[in-house]
């Protein structure tokens, strides 16, 4: 049963590209208790005898984590102040990935005050030294920037935009941290796990597919994850 579930999840994850744009992360403010109530109603389970609250909390955590990984739907940002001759900086926020980074020279009125840095693969050839930061990468929870800031660049900032790690849910009173649109997807995931526990694989697979369909709809229709709009020169 676990092998079937893992295989289906891996297939769905691999079917999606890894780059994209995060959308609104406004929540509906529902709690885990709401998930418990809705799932129990759908499963016609009036008691905790088989599907316990601990089960549903665990499955809800899994649903939230998978949803964030696939949609990049939880966002945060962090400012890094550049230091002379320093290319590595510690990232304090817990996160899955860095979406992008924007350099701010701090020079008011300059047409080149802001620039979007390019994600760099460190195994490639080192690019020619340039006066301003151009490239970035992440390694062991540190943010690297290149070229190294000189005395003229020191003190400027880079804002990094992060895909946040959701806080672990531990009680039925905890609020669901993911965007409101994903509430139903979370319910589908939890119902899938409940049916897997019951060894009703056909029903479980059905709800797992519904979960991934809502995730895909969110990516396509809400945040247009796979459909970036090109910007023409001069705009």
C-alpha positions as a Markdown table, in Angstrom:
| # | Residue | x | y | z |
|---|---|---|---|---|
| 1 | Unk | 0.0 | 0.0 | 0.0 |
| 2 | Unk | 2.8 | 2.5 | 1.0 |
| 3 | Unk | 4.6 | 1.6 | -2.3 |
| 4 | Unk | 1.5 | 2.4 | -4.3 |
| 5 | Unk | 1.1 | 5.7 | -2.6 |
| 6 | Unk | 4.7 | 6.7 | -2.9 |
| 7 | Unk | 4.8 | 5.7 | -6.6 |
| 8 | Unk | 1.8 | 7.8 | -7.4 |
| 9 | Unk | 3.1 | 10.9 | -5.6 |
| 10 | Unk | 6.5 | 10.6 | -7.3 |
| 11 | Unk | 4.9 | 10.3 | -10.7 |
| 12 | Unk | 2.9 | 13.5 | -10.1 |
| 13 | Unk | 5.9 | 15.4 | -8.7 |
| 14 | Unk | 8.1 | 14.5 | -11.6 |
| 15 | Unk | 5.4 | 15.5 | -14.1 |
| 16 | Unk | 5.7 | 19.2 | -13.0 |
| 17 | Unk | 8.5 | 21.6 | -13.9 |
| 18 | Unk | 10.6 | 23.0 | -11.0 |
| 19 | Unk | 10.5 | 26.7 | -11.8 |
| 20 | Unk | 7.6 | 29.0 | -11.3 |
| 21 | Unk | 6.0 | 32.0 | -9.6 |
| 22 | Unk | 4.3 | 31.9 | -6.2 |
| 23 | Unk | 0.8 | 33.5 | -6.0 |
| 24 | Unk | -1.2 | 34.8 | -3.1 |
| 25 | Unk | -0.8 | 32.9 | 0.2 |
| 26 | Unk | -3.9 | 34.3 | 1.9 |
| 27 | Unk | -5.5 | 31.6 | 4.0 |
| 28 | Unk | -9.1 | 30.8 | 4.9 |
| 29 | Unk | -8.2 | 30.6 | 8.7 |
| 30 | Unk | -9.7 | 27.2 | 9.0 |
| 31 | Unk | -8.1 | 24.8 | 11.5 |
| 32 | Unk | -7.2 | 21.2 | 11.6 |
| 33 | Unk | -10.5 | 20.6 | 13.4 |
| 34 | Unk | -12.3 | 21.7 | 10.3 |
| 35 | Unk | -10.4 | 19.1 | 8.2 |
| 36 | Unk | -11.3 | 16.5 | 10.8 |
| 37 | Unk | -15.0 | 17.3 | 10.7 |
| 38 | Unk | -15.2 | 17.4 | 7.0 |
| 39 | Unk | -13.3 | 14.2 | 6.5 |
| 40 | Unk | -15.3 | 12.3 | 9.2 |
| 41 | Unk | -18.5 | 13.5 | 7.6 |
| 42 | Unk | -17.4 | 12.3 | 4.1 |
| 43 | Unk | -16.2 | 9.0 | 5.5 |
| 44 | Unk | -19.4 | 8.6 | 7.6 |
| 45 | Unk | -17.1 | 8.0 | 10.6 |
| 46 | Unk | -18.8 | 9.3 | 13.8 |
| 47 | Unk | -16.1 | 8.1 | 16.2 |
| 48 | Unk | -12.3 | 8.1 | 16.5 |
| 49 | Unk | -12.1 | 4.3 | 16.6 |
| 50 | Unk | -10.3 | 3.7 | 13.3 |
| 51 | Unk | -9.3 | 7.1 | 11.9 |
| 52 | Unk | -7.9 | 8.9 | 15.0 |
| 53 | Unk | -7.3 | 12.6 | 15.4 |
| 54 | Unk | -3.5 | 11.8 | 15.5 |
| 55 | Unk | -3.9 | 10.1 | 12.1 |
| 56 | Unk | -5.7 | 13.1 | 10.6 |
| 57 | Unk | -3.2 | 15.6 | 12.0 |
| 58 | Unk | -0.3 | 13.6 | 10.5 |
| 59 | Unk | -2.0 | 13.3 | 7.1 |
| 60 | Unk | -2.9 | 17.0 | 7.2 |
| 61 | Unk | 0.8 | 17.9 | 7.8 |
| 62 | Unk | 1.7 | 15.7 | 4.9 |
| 63 | Unk | -0.9 | 17.4 | 2.7 |
| 64 | Unk | 0.3 | 20.8 | 3.6 |
| 65 | Unk | 4.0 | 20.0 | 3.0 |
| 66 | Unk | 3.3 | 18.3 | -0.4 |
| 67 | Unk | 1.0 | 21.2 | -1.4 |
| 68 | Unk | 3.7 | 23.8 | -0.6 |
| 69 | Unk | 6.4 | 21.8 | -2.5 |
| 70 | Unk | 4.3 | 21.5 | -5.6 |
| 71 | Unk | 2.7 | 25.0 | -5.7 |
| 72 | Unk | 5.4 | 27.1 | -4.0 |
| 73 | Unk | 2.4 | 28.7 | -2.4 |
| 74 | Unk | 4.0 | 29.9 | 0.9 |
| 75 | Unk | 6.2 | 33.0 | 0.5 |
| 76 | Unk | 8.6 | 35.0 | 2.6 |
| 77 | Unk | 11.4 | 37.4 | 2.0 |
| 78 | Unk | 14.7 | 38.3 | 3.7 |
| 79 | Unk | 17.1 | 41.2 | 3.2 |
| 80 | Unk | 20.8 | 40.6 | 3.1 |
| 81 | Unk | 23.3 | 43.4 | 3.6 |
| 82 | Unk | 26.4 | 43.0 | 1.5 |
| 83 | Unk | 29.8 | 43.0 | 3.2 |
| 84 | Unk | 33.1 | 43.8 | 1.4 |
| 85 | Unk | 34.9 | 40.7 | 0.0 |
| 86 | Unk | 32.2 | 38.4 | 1.3 |
| 87 | Unk | 30.2 | 36.1 | -1.0 |
| 88 | Unk | 28.4 | 33.8 | 1.5 |
| 89 | Unk | 25.6 | 34.9 | 3.8 |
| 90 | Unk | 23.5 | 32.8 | 6.3 |
| 91 | Unk | 19.8 | 32.6 | 5.6 |
| 92 | Unk | 17.8 | 32.8 | 8.8 |
| 93 | Unk | 14.3 | 31.8 | 7.5 |
| 94 | Unk | 13.4 | 28.2 | 7.2 |
| 95 | Unk | 12.6 | 27.5 | 3.6 |
| 96 | Unk | 12.4 | 24.9 | 0.8 |
| 97 | Unk | 13.9 | 27.0 | -2.0 |
| 98 | Unk | 14.8 | 30.5 | -3.1 |
| 99 | Unk | 12.6 | 31.8 | -5.9 |
| 100 | Unk | 14.6 | 34.8 | -7.0 |
| 101 | Unk | 16.9 | 37.6 | -5.7 |
| 102 | Unk | 16.8 | 41.3 | -6.3 |
| 103 | Unk | 19.8 | 43.6 | -5.8 |
| 104 | Unk | 19.3 | 47.2 | -4.6 |
| 105 | Unk | 22.2 | 49.5 | -4.9 |
| 106 | Unk | 20.5 | 52.1 | -2.8 |
| 107 | Unk | 21.3 | 54.8 | -5.3 |
| 108 | Unk | 18.1 | 56.9 | -5.5 |
| 109 | Unk | 17.1 | 57.9 | -9.0 |
| 110 | Unk | 19.5 | 55.6 | -10.7 |
| 111 | Unk | 17.9 | 53.7 | -13.6 |
| 112 | Unk | 20.0 | 50.7 | -12.6 |
| 113 | Unk | 19.3 | 50.8 | -8.9 |
| 114 | Unk | 17.4 | 47.5 | -8.9 |
| 115 | Unk | 18.4 | 44.3 | -10.8 |
| 116 | Unk | 17.3 | 40.7 | -10.8 |
| 117 | Unk | 20.2 | 38.4 | -10.1 |
| 118 | Unk | 20.7 | 35.3 | -12.2 |
| 119 | Unk | 20.7 | 31.9 | -10.5 |
| 120 | Unk | 24.1 | 30.4 | -11.1 |
| 121 | Unk | 25.3 | 26.7 | -11.1 |
| 122 | Unk | 28.7 | 26.8 | -9.2 |
| 123 | Unk | 30.1 | 23.9 | -11.3 |
| 124 | Unk | 30.0 | 26.1 | -14.4 |
| 125 | Unk | 33.0 | 28.2 | -15.3 |
| 126 | Unk | 33.3 | 31.3 | -13.1 |
| 127 | Unk | 32.0 | 34.4 | -15.1 |
| 128 | Unk | 34.2 | 37.4 | -15.7 |
| 129 | Unk | 34.3 | 39.8 | -12.7 |
| 130 | Unk | 31.8 | 42.6 | -12.9 |
| 131 | Unk | 31.3 | 45.7 | -10.7 |
| 132 | Unk | 27.9 | 44.8 | -9.3 |
| 133 | Unk | 26.5 | 41.4 | -8.0 |
| 134 | Unk | 25.1 | 39.4 | -10.9 |
| 135 | Unk | 24.8 | 35.8 | -9.9 |
| 136 | Unk | 23.6 | 33.9 | -6.9 |
| 137 | Unk | 23.3 | 30.3 | -5.6 |
| 138 | Unk | 22.4 | 28.5 | -2.4 |
| 139 | Unk | 24.6 | 25.9 | -0.7 |
| 140 | Unk | 24.1 | 24.4 | 2.8 |
| 141 | Unk | 21.6 | 27.0 | 3.8 |
| 142 | Unk | 23.8 | 29.9 | 2.7 |
| 143 | Unk | 23.2 | 32.4 | 0.1 |
| 144 | Unk | 26.1 | 33.1 | -2.2 |
| 145 | Unk | 26.6 | 36.1 | -4.4 |
| 146 | Unk | 29.1 | 36.8 | -7.2 |
| 147 | Unk | 31.1 | 38.9 | -7.9 |
| 148 | Unk | 32.2 | 39.6 | -4.3 |
| 149 | Unk | 31.2 | 43.1 | -3.2 |
| 150 | Unk | 33.9 | 45.7 | -3.1 |
| 151 | Unk | 34.0 | 48.7 | -0.8 |
| 152 | Unk | 31.7 | 50.6 | -3.2 |
| 153 | Unk | 29.1 | 47.9 | -3.1 |
| 154 | Unk | 29.3 | 47.0 | 0.6 |
| 155 | Unk | 26.2 | 48.1 | 2.5 |
| 156 | Unk | 23.9 | 47.6 | -0.4 |
| 157 | Unk | 21.1 | 45.0 | 0.0 |
| 158 | Unk | 19.8 | 41.9 | -1.8 |
| 159 | Unk | 16.3 | 40.8 | -1.1 |
| 160 | Unk | 15.8 | 37.1 | -1.5 |
| 161 | Unk | 12.3 | 35.6 | -2.0 |
| 162 | Unk | 11.8 | 32.3 | -0.3 |
| 163 | Unk | 9.4 | 29.4 | -0.5 |
| 164 | Unk | 8.7 | 28.9 | 3.2 |
| 165 | Unk | 8.6 | 25.7 | 5.2 |
| 166 | Unk | 5.1 | 25.4 | 6.8 |
| 167 | Unk | 5.0 | 25.1 | 10.6 |
| 168 | Unk | 4.2 | 21.6 | 11.8 |
| 169 | Unk | 0.6 | 21.2 | 12.9 |
| 170 | Unk | 0.4 | 19.5 | 16.3 |
| 171 | Unk | -3.2 | 20.0 | 17.5 |
| 172 | Unk | -6.7 | 20.2 | 16.0 |
| 173 | Unk | -6.9 | 23.9 | 16.9 |
| 174 | Unk | -3.9 | 24.8 | 14.7 |
| 175 | Unk | -4.7 | 26.9 | 11.6 |
| 176 | Unk | -4.0 | 25.6 | 8.1 |
| 177 | Unk | -1.1 | 27.7 | 6.8 |
| 178 | Unk | -1.6 | 27.1 | 3.0 |
| 179 | Unk | -3.6 | 29.3 | 0.6 |
| 180 | Unk | -7.3 | 29.0 | 1.0 |
| 181 | Unk | -7.7 | 27.6 | -2.5 |
| 182 | Unk | -5.9 | 24.5 | -1.4 |
| 183 | Unk | -8.2 | 23.6 | 1.5 |
| 184 | Unk | -10.2 | 21.2 | -0.6 |
| 185 | Unk | -7.1 | 19.6 | -1.9 |
| 186 | Unk | -5.9 | 19.0 | 1.6 |
| 187 | Unk | -9.2 | 17.3 | 2.4 |
| 188 | Unk | -8.8 | 15.0 | -0.7 |
| 189 | Unk | -5.3 | 14.1 | 0.4 |
| 190 | Unk | -6.4 | 13.2 | 3.9 |
| 191 | Unk | -9.3 | 11.1 | 2.6 |
| 192 | Unk | -6.9 | 9.3 | 0.3 |
| 193 | Unk | -4.7 | 8.4 | 3.3 |
| 194 | Unk | -7.7 | 7.3 | 5.3 |
| 195 | Unk | -8.8 | 5.0 | 2.5 |
| 196 | Unk | -5.3 | 3.6 | 2.2 |
| 197 | Unk | -5.3 | 2.8 | 5.9 |
| 198 | Unk | -8.6 | 1.0 | 5.3 |
| 199 | Unk | -6.9 | -0.8 | 2.4 |
| 200 | Unk | -9.5 | 0.6 | 0.0 |
| 201 | Unk | -6.8 | 1.3 | -2.6 |
| 202 | Unk | -9.3 | 2.1 | -5.4 |
| 203 | Unk | -11.0 | 4.9 | -3.4 |
| 204 | Unk | -7.6 | 6.1 | -2.1 |
| 205 | Unk | -6.2 | 6.4 | -5.6 |
| 206 | Unk | -9.3 | 8.2 | -6.7 |
| 207 | Unk | -8.9 | 10.9 | -4.0 |
| 208 | Unk | -5.2 | 11.2 | -4.5 |
| 209 | Unk | -5.8 | 12.0 | -8.2 |
| 210 | Unk | -8.4 | 14.6 | -7.2 |
| 211 | Unk | -5.8 | 16.1 | -4.9 |
| 212 | Unk | -3.2 | 16.4 | -7.7 |
| 213 | Unk | -5.9 | 17.7 | -10.1 |
| 214 | Unk | -6.6 | 20.6 | -7.7 |
| 215 | Unk | -2.9 | 21.3 | -7.3 |
| 216 | Unk | -2.5 | 21.4 | -11.0 |
| 217 | Unk | -5.6 | 23.7 | -11.4 |
| 218 | Unk | -4.1 | 26.0 | -8.8 |
| 219 | Unk | -0.8 | 26.1 | -10.7 |
| 220 | Unk | -2.4 | 26.7 | -14.0 |
| 221 | Unk | -5.4 | 28.9 | -13.3 |
| 222 | Unk | -4.5 | 30.8 | -10.1 |
| 223 | Unk | -0.8 | 31.5 | -10.2 |
| 224 | Unk | -0.2 | 30.5 | -13.9 |
| 225 | Unk | 2.8 | 28.5 | -12.7 |
| 226 | Unk | 3.6 | 27.1 | -16.2 |
| 227 | Unk | 2.6 | 30.1 | -18.3 |
| 228 | Unk | 4.9 | 33.0 | -17.6 |
| 229 | Unk | 4.0 | 36.1 | -19.6 |
| 230 | Unk | 7.0 | 37.4 | -21.6 |
| 231 | Unk | 8.0 | 41.1 | -21.2 |
| 232 | Unk | 8.8 | 42.9 | -24.4 |
| 233 | Unk | 11.8 | 45.2 | -24.5 |
| 234 | Unk | 10.9 | 48.7 | -23.5 |
| 235 | Unk | 8.0 | 47.8 | -21.2 |
